[in-house]
Amino acid sequence: MTQAFTAPRNSPGARAYYDRQRARGASHNAALRQLANRLVGILHGCLKTGTLYNETTAWSHHLNEAAA
């Protein structure tokens, strides 16, 4: 959960995802749990495909929605 707590400060994609969860009415803790789940999913994808983490690839979908 620590990663989810600090990710919005360091990652524009994580910030956009967190903000979107809050806008949907999720509490702070619920939004952090959702963000933590998303981070685990990104890690799983990286491990499964043997690719390095890339901020743009990981969050492009969510960044595009935030810009719209």
N, CA, C and O atoms as CSV, one atom per row, in Angstrom:
chain,resi,resn,atom,element,x,y,z
A,1,MET,N,N,0.824,-1.190,0.000
A,1,MET,CA,C,0.000,0.000,0.000
A,1,MET,C,C,0.868,1.253,0.000
A,1,MET,O,O,0.411,2.312,-0.430
A,2,THR,N,N,2.105,1.158,0.471
A,2,THR,CA,C,2.993,2.313,0.482
A,2,THR,C,C,3.239,2.827,-0.927
A,2,THR,O,O,3.278,4.038,-1.147
A,3,GLN,N,N,3.404,1.919,-1.884
A,3,GLN,CA,C,3.624,2.332,-3.263
A,3,GLN,C,C,2.414,3.100,-3.791
A,3,GLN,O,O,2.571,4.096,-4.497
A,4,ALA,N,N,1.236,2.652,-3.462
A,4,ALA,CA,C,0.022,3.332,-3.912
A,4,ALA,C,C,-0.088,4.711,-3.266
A,4,ALA,O,O,-0.622,5.639,-3.874
A,5,PHE,N,N,0.408,4.847,-2.051
A,5,PHE,CA,C,0.343,6.129,-1.354
A,5,PHE,C,C,1.283,7.149,-1.989
A,5,PHE,O,O,0.949,8.331,-2.065
A,6,THR,N,N,2.453,6.706,-2.447
A,6,THR,CA,C,3.437,7.638,-3.009
A,6,THR,C,C,3.327,7.773,-4.531
A,6,THR,O,O,3.802,8.763,-5.088
A,7,ALA,N,N,2.727,6.823,-5.201
A,7,ALA,CA,C,2.669,6.850,-6.665
A,7,ALA,C,C,2.015,8.112,-7.231
A,7,ALA,O,O,2.534,8.661,-8.203
A,8,PRO,N,N,0.908,8.596,-6.676
A,8,PRO,CA,C,0.295,9.799,-7.261
A,8,PRO,C,C,1.201,11.033,-7.226
A,8,PRO,O,O,1.042,11.941,-8.043
A,9,ARG,N,N,2.143,11.070,-6.293
A,9,ARG,CA,C,3.063,12.207,-6.221
A,9,ARG,C,C,4.137,12.148,-7.304
A,9,ARG,O,O,4.666,13.181,-7.714
A,10,ASN,N,N,4.458,10.947,-7.765
A,10,ASN,CA,C,5.584,10.770,-8.677
A,10,ASN,C,C,5.193,10.335,-10.078
A,10,ASN,O,O,6.026,10.359,-10.984
A,11,SER,N,N,3.967,9.945,-10.269
A,11,SER,CA,C,3.528,9.416,-11.554
A,11,SER,C,C,2.271,10.138,-12.019
A,11,SER,O,O,1.232,10.056,-11.365
A,12,PRO,N,N,2.356,10.847,-13.150
A,12,PRO,CA,C,1.149,11.510,-13.663
A,12,PRO,C,C,0.028,10.521,-13.973
A,12,PRO,O,O,-1.147,10.836,-13.787
A,13,GLY,N,N,0.381,9.340,-14.438
A,13,GLY,CA,C,-0.632,8.330,-14.738
A,13,GLY,C,C,-1.324,7.834,-13.491
A,13,GLY,O,O,-2.546,7.687,-13.469
A,14,ALA,N,N,-0.552,7.576,-12.454
A,14,ALA,CA,C,-1.128,7.136,-11.188
A,14,ALA,C,C,-1.998,8.237,-10.593
A,14,ALA,O,O,-3.050,7.958,-10.018
A,15,ARG,N,N,-1.563,9.482,-10.729
A,15,ARG,CA,C,-2.353,10.613,-10.236
A,15,ARG,C,C,-3.694,10.696,-10.970
A,15,ARG,O,O,-4.739,10.893,-10.350
A,16,ALA,N,N,-3.652,10.545,-12.289
A,16,ALA,CA,C,-4.885,10.602,-13.082
A,16,ALA,C,C,-5.829,9.464,-12.681
A,16,ALA,O,O,-7.038,9.668,-12.572
A,17,TYR,N,N,-5.279,8.274,-12.464
A,17,TYR,CA,C,-6.088,7.119,-12.065
A,17,TYR,C,C,-6.710,7.359,-10.695
A,17,TYR,O,O,-7.903,7.126,-10.503
A,18,TYR,N,N,-5.908,7.821,-9.746
A,18,TYR,CA,C,-6.396,8.116,-8.396
A,18,TYR,C,C,-7.497,9.186,-8.447
A,18,TYR,O,O,-8.555,9.028,-7.839
A,19,ASP,N,N,-7.233,10.269,-9.178
A,19,ASP,CA,C,-8.212,11.352,-9.279
A,19,ASP,C,C,-9.522,10.864,-9.901
A,19,ASP,O,O,-10.604,11.287,-9.495
A,20,ARG,N,N,-9.415,9.979,-10.882
A,20,ARG,CA,C,-10.617,9.442,-11.507
A,20,ARG,C,C,-11.422,8.606,-10.518
A,20,ARG,O,O,-12.651,8.673,-10.501
A,21,GLN,N,N,-10.739,7.828,-9.705
A,21,GLN,CA,C,-11.437,7.036,-8.683
A,21,GLN,C,C,-12.144,7.950,-7.685
A,21,GLN,O,O,-13.278,7.685,-7.287
A,22,ARG,N,N,-11.468,9.024,-7.286
A,22,ARG,CA,C,-12.073,9.973,-6.342
A,22,ARG,C,C,-13.277,10.665,-6.962
A,22,ARG,O,O,-14.289,10.882,-6.295
A,23,ALA,N,N,-13.163,11.012,-8.248
A,23,ALA,CA,C,-14.273,11.680,-8.934
A,23,ALA,C,C,-15.492,10.766,-9.030
A,23,ALA,O,O,-16.627,11.241,-9.093
A,24,ARG,N,N,-15.259,9.478,-9.041
A,24,ARG,CA,C,-16.363,8.514,-9.072
A,24,ARG,C,C,-16.997,8.321,-7.705
A,24,ARG,O,O,-17.977,7.588,-7.571
A,25,GLY,N,N,-16.443,8.977,-6.687
A,25,GLY,CA,C,-17.028,8.907,-5.360
A,25,GLY,C,C,-16.313,7.982,-4.394
A,25,GLY,O,O,-16.793,7.775,-3.279
A,26,ALA,N,N,-15.182,7.420,-4.789
A,26,ALA,CA,C,-14.435,6.534,-3.893
A,26,ALA,C,C,-13.767,7.355,-2.790
A,26,ALA,O,O,-13.296,8.468,-3.027
A,27,SER,N,N,-13.736,6.796,-1.597
A,27,SER,CA,C,-13.017,7.463,-0.504
A,27,SER,C,C,-11.522,7.419,-0.804
A,27,SER,O,O,-11.084,6.720,-1.717
A,28,HIS,N,N,-10.752,8.164,-0.035
A,28,HIS,CA,C,-9.296,8.168,-0.206
A,28,HIS,C,C,-8.728,6.757,-0.109
A,28,HIS,O,O,-7.947,6.334,-0.961
A,29,ASN,N,N,-9.123,6.034,0.932
A,29,ASN,CA,C,-8.600,4.677,1.120
A,29,ASN,C,C,-9.034,3.734,0.008
A,29,ASN,O,O,-8.242,2.909,-0.447
A,30,ALA,N,N,-10.270,3.846,-0.429
A,30,ALA,CA,C,-10.754,2.985,-1.514
A,30,ALA,C,C,-10.011,3.298,-2.811
A,30,ALA,O,O,-9.660,2.387,-3.561
A,31,ALA,N,N,-9.771,4.576,-3.078
A,31,ALA,CA,C,-9.030,4.959,-4.286
A,31,ALA,C,C,-7.598,4.439,-4.225
A,31,ALA,O,O,-7.054,4.006,-5.241
A,32,LEU,N,N,-6.984,4.478,-3.047
A,32,LEU,CA,C,-5.624,3.928,-2.905
A,32,LEU,C,C,-5.622,2.415,-3.119
A,32,LEU,O,O,-4.693,1.878,-3.723
A,33,ARG,N,N,-6.647,1.728,-2.632
A,33,ARG,CA,C,-6.729,0.281,-2.856
A,33,ARG,C,C,-6.867,-0.023,-4.339
A,33,ARG,O,O,-6.226,-0.943,-4.848
A,34,GLN,N,N,-7.696,0.743,-5.034
A,34,GLN,CA,C,-7.853,0.552,-6.482
A,34,GLN,C,C,-6.535,0.806,-7.195
A,34,GLN,O,O,-6.164,0.065,-8.105
A,35,LEU,N,N,-5.827,1.855,-6.783
A,35,LEU,CA,C,-4.528,2.173,-7.383
A,35,LEU,C,C,-3.530,1.051,-7.110
A,35,LEU,O,O,-2.774,0.661,-8.000
A,36,ALA,N,N,-3.526,0.532,-5.886
A,36,ALA,CA,C,-2.626,-0.577,-5.555
A,36,ALA,C,C,-2.928,-1.792,-6.431
A,36,ALA,O,O,-2.009,-2.451,-6.917
A,37,ASN,N,N,-4.199,-2.087,-6.631
A,37,ASN,CA,C,-4.576,-3.207,-7.499
A,37,ASN,C,C,-4.086,-2.981,-8.924
A,37,ASN,O,O,-3.604,-3.908,-9.574
A,38,ARG,N,N,-4.208,-1.753,-9.404
A,38,ARG,CA,C,-3.740,-1.432,-10.765
A,38,ARG,C,C,-2.232,-1.591,-10.859
A,38,ARG,O,O,-1.727,-2.114,-11.853
A,39,LEU,N,N,-1.503,-1.146,-9.834
A,39,LEU,CA,C,-0.047,-1.279,-9.842
A,39,LEU,C,C,0.378,-2.744,-9.862
A,39,LEU,O,O,1.336,-3.106,-10.545
A,40,VAL,N,N,-0.332,-3.584,-9.117
A,40,VAL,CA,C,-0.042,-5.022,-9.129
A,40,VAL,C,C,-0.301,-5.593,-10.524
A,40,VAL,O,O,0.466,-6.425,-11.009
A,41,GLY,N,N,-1.370,-5.151,-11.161
A,41,GLY,CA,C,-1.658,-5.606,-12.524
A,41,GLY,C,C,-0.574,-5.190,-13.504
A,41,GLY,O,O,-0.197,-5.968,-14.381
A,42,ILE,N,N,-0.072,-3.975,-13.362
A,42,ILE,CA,C,1.014,-3.511,-14.234
A,42,ILE,C,C,2.262,-4.348,-13.987
A,42,ILE,O,O,2.923,-4.770,-14.936
A,43,LEU,N,N,2.591,-4.591,-12.721
A,43,LEU,CA,C,3.755,-5.419,-12.389
A,43,LEU,C,C,3.597,-6.818,-12.964
A,43,LEU,O,O,4.545,-7.371,-13.522
A,44,HIS,N,N,2.416,-7.391,-12.833
A,44,HIS,CA,C,2.176,-8.727,-13.373
A,44,HIS,C,C,2.404,-8.741,-14.884
A,44,HIS,O,O,3.026,-9.665,-15.409
A,45,GLY,N,N,1.907,-7.727,-15.579
A,45,GLY,CA,C,2.108,-7.645,-17.020
A,45,GLY,C,C,3.575,-7.547,-17.392
A,45,GLY,O,O,4.020,-8.177,-18.351
A,46,CYS,N,N,4.321,-6.764,-16.642
A,46,CYS,CA,C,5.764,-6.634,-16.903
A,46,CYS,C,C,6.475,-7.969,-16.693
A,46,CYS,O,O,7.308,-8.367,-17.508
A,47,LEU,N,N,6.150,-8.653,-15.611
A,47,LEU,CA,C,6.786,-9.939,-15.327
A,47,LEU,C,C,6.393,-10.998,-16.354
A,47,LEU,O,O,7.226,-11.797,-16.781
A,48,LYS,N,N,5.142,-11.000,-16.741
A,48,LYS,CA,C,4.643,-12.001,-17.687
A,48,LYS,C,C,5.282,-11.852,-19.060
A,48,LYS,O,O,5.610,-12.844,-19.711
A,49,THR,N,N,5.458,-10.602,-19.500
A,49,THR,CA,C,6.010,-10.366,-20.835
A,49,THR,C,C,7.510,-10.128,-20.831
A,49,THR,O,O,8.127,-10.059,-21.894
A,50,GLY,N,N,8.103,-10.001,-19.652
A,50,GLY,CA,C,9.546,-9.771,-19.567
A,50,GLY,C,C,9.951,-8.383,-20.028
A,50,GLY,O,O,11.062,-8.188,-20.521
A,51,THR,N,N,9.051,-7.415,-19.869
A,51,THR,CA,C,9.361,-6.054,-20.290
A,51,THR,C,C,9.593,-5.159,-19.078
A,51,THR,O,O,9.116,-5.437,-17.977
A,52,LEU,N,N,10.329,-4.091,-19.302
A,52,LEU,CA,C,10.578,-3.127,-18.245
A,52,LEU,C,C,9.373,-2.201,-18.110
A,52,LEU,O,O,8.632,-1.976,-19.067
A,53,TYR,N,N,9.196,-1.674,-16.916
A,53,TYR,CA,C,8.121,-0.716,-16.664
A,53,TYR,C,C,8.342,0.526,-17.513
A,53,TYR,O,O,9.458,1.038,-17.614
A,54,ASN,N,N,7.277,0.996,-18.112
A,54,ASN,CA,C,7.315,2.222,-18.892
A,54,ASN,C,C,6.084,3.036,-18.514
A,54,ASN,O,O,4.952,2.597,-18.716
A,55,GLU,N,N,6.312,4.207,-17.971
A,55,GLU,CA,C,5.217,5.073,-17.505
A,55,GLU,C,C,4.191,5.337,-18.604
A,55,GLU,O,O,2.987,5.252,-18.363
A,56,THR,N,N,4.652,5.649,-19.778
A,56,THR,CA,C,3.744,5.976,-20.880
A,56,THR,C,C,2.893,4.782,-21.268
A,56,THR,O,O,1.687,4.924,-21.473
A,57,THR,N,N,3.494,3.616,-21.371
A,57,THR,CA,C,2.755,2.409,-21.734
A,57,THR,C,C,1.777,2.013,-20.632
A,57,THR,O,O,0.629,1.664,-20.908
A,58,ALA,N,N,2.230,2.068,-19.400
A,58,ALA,CA,C,1.411,1.617,-18.277
A,58,ALA,C,C,0.166,2.466,-18.074
A,58,ALA,O,O,-0.886,1.943,-17.706
A,59,TRP,N,N,0.270,3.757,-18.306
A,59,TRP,CA,C,-0.828,4.651,-17.970
A,59,TRP,C,C,-1.430,5.376,-19.161
A,59,TRP,O,O,-2.274,6.251,-18.966
A,60,SER,N,N,-1.037,5.053,-20.380
A,60,SER,CA,C,-1.488,5.811,-21.546
A,60,SER,C,C,-3.015,5.877,-21.634
A,60,SER,O,O,-3.574,6.929,-21.946
A,61,HIS,N,N,-3.674,4.782,-21.367
A,61,HIS,CA,C,-5.137,4.743,-21.413
A,61,HIS,C,C,-5.752,5.747,-20.445
A,61,HIS,O,O,-6.697,6.456,-20.792
A,62,HIS,N,N,-5.216,5.802,-19.238
A,62,HIS,CA,C,-5.763,6.665,-18.199
A,62,HIS,C,C,-5.373,8.122,-18.413
A,62,HIS,O,O,-6.142,9.024,-18.080
A,63,LEU,N,N,-4.191,8.357,-18.963
A,63,LEU,CA,C,-3.780,9.729,-19.248
A,63,LEU,C,C,-4.620,10.316,-20.371
A,63,LEU,O,O,-4.976,11.494,-20.332
A,64,ASN,N,N,-4.939,9.504,-21.368
A,64,ASN,CA,C,-5.779,9.981,-22.470
A,64,ASN,C,C,-7.175,10.342,-21.984
A,64,ASN,O,O,-7.754,11.331,-22.434
A,65,GLU,N,N,-7.717,9.549,-21.072
A,65,GLU,CA,C,-9.047,9.842,-20.529
A,65,GLU,C,C,-9.021,11.122,-19.690
A,65,GLU,O,O,-9.980,11.893,-19.707
A,66,ALA,N,N,-7.921,11.351,-18.955
A,66,ALA,CA,C,-7.823,12.547,-18.118
A,66,ALA,C,C,-7.728,13.799,-18.962
A,66,ALA,O,O,-8.226,14.852,-18.565
A,67,ALA,N,N,-7.094,13.701,-20.129
A,67,ALA,CA,C,-6.932,14.859,-21.008
A,67,ALA,C,C,-8.223,15.197,-21.743
A,67,ALA,O,O,-8.419,16.333,-22.173
A,68,ALA,N,N,-9.106,14.204,-21.886
A,68,ALA,CA,C,-10.354,14.423,-22.647
A,68,ALA,C,C,-11.373,15.196,-21.846
A,68,ALA,O,O,-12.471,15.463,-22.336
